[in-house]
Amino acid sequence: MFGAAIGDIVGSRFEWDNIKTKDFEFLHAECLFTDDTVCTAAVAEILMHEKDPAQTMQAWCRQYPGRGYGGHFAQWIEQDNPRPYASYGNGAAMRVSPAALLNRGDLGAAIQAADRVTMFTHNHAEGVKGARAATHAIWLALNGAAAGDIRKTVAREYGYDLSATVDAIRPEYGFDETCQGSVPQAVICALESTGFEDAVRNAVSIGGDSDTIAAIAGAIGEGLHGIDESLIRAVCGQYLDKRIGGALRAMYA
């Protein structure tokens, strides 16, 4: 989804230089797409064209080296016989938005698709849960659920504490690459938003793994609020190449 890519791009310049405010230039010359966007595009291709998940993900990531891949995942990319490595990192949740968008008429199919594009790397229970929770939240948003209902459903189904506010999270929150330490925060940032851009600003403002939290929040925020086409065109024109932009655009056809 473009919401994930835009969140990633906006959050990219703050990943290692966190800010604790929503007052910043949204699209900046220093912004760029990272592994979050590459993996989201790869997932779109896997699900749209019934491609082998591991081989397709490796091919995409090898085409875009140096995009901030985590240590274990970077090693996995280069393996001749890639195997799951029991990860519970938030990479499981940042890439699954196509599972919700492409199966927006069937929640069960969306969750199955999320598992398919998660378990070839992130087969730890917390990794699978994080991917399912993100997919479920995006799916509900795409289908018109209210923010309060999404909060109740995700908290009940996945055991996440979603009672905090963005203002309560922001002061003490720090870098956490795990699903359990970043997916609930990303969901809260989206559910508290007044628009798509506000969802991304909320996510960046809490600090931590800014690009990934913003990618997850951006995908949910897109479902809740939509994205202005002019913003999509600007991002495609300035920050994404034709292959990634095309893979993302194809999901909406």
Buried (B, 14 or more C-beta within 10 A) or exposed (E): BBBBBBBBBBBBBBBEEBBEEBEEEBEEEEBBBBBBBBBBBBBBBBBBEEBEBBEBBBBBBEEBEEBBBBEBBBEBBEEEEBEBBEBBBBBBBBBBBBBBBBBBEEBEBBBBBBBBBBBBBBBBEBBBBBBBBBBBBBBBBBEEBEBEEBBEBBBEEBEBEBEBEBEEBBEEBEEBBBBBBBBBBBBBBBBBBEBBBBBBBBBBBBBBBBBBBBBBBBBBBBBBBEBEEEBBEBBBEEBBEEEBBEBBBBBEE
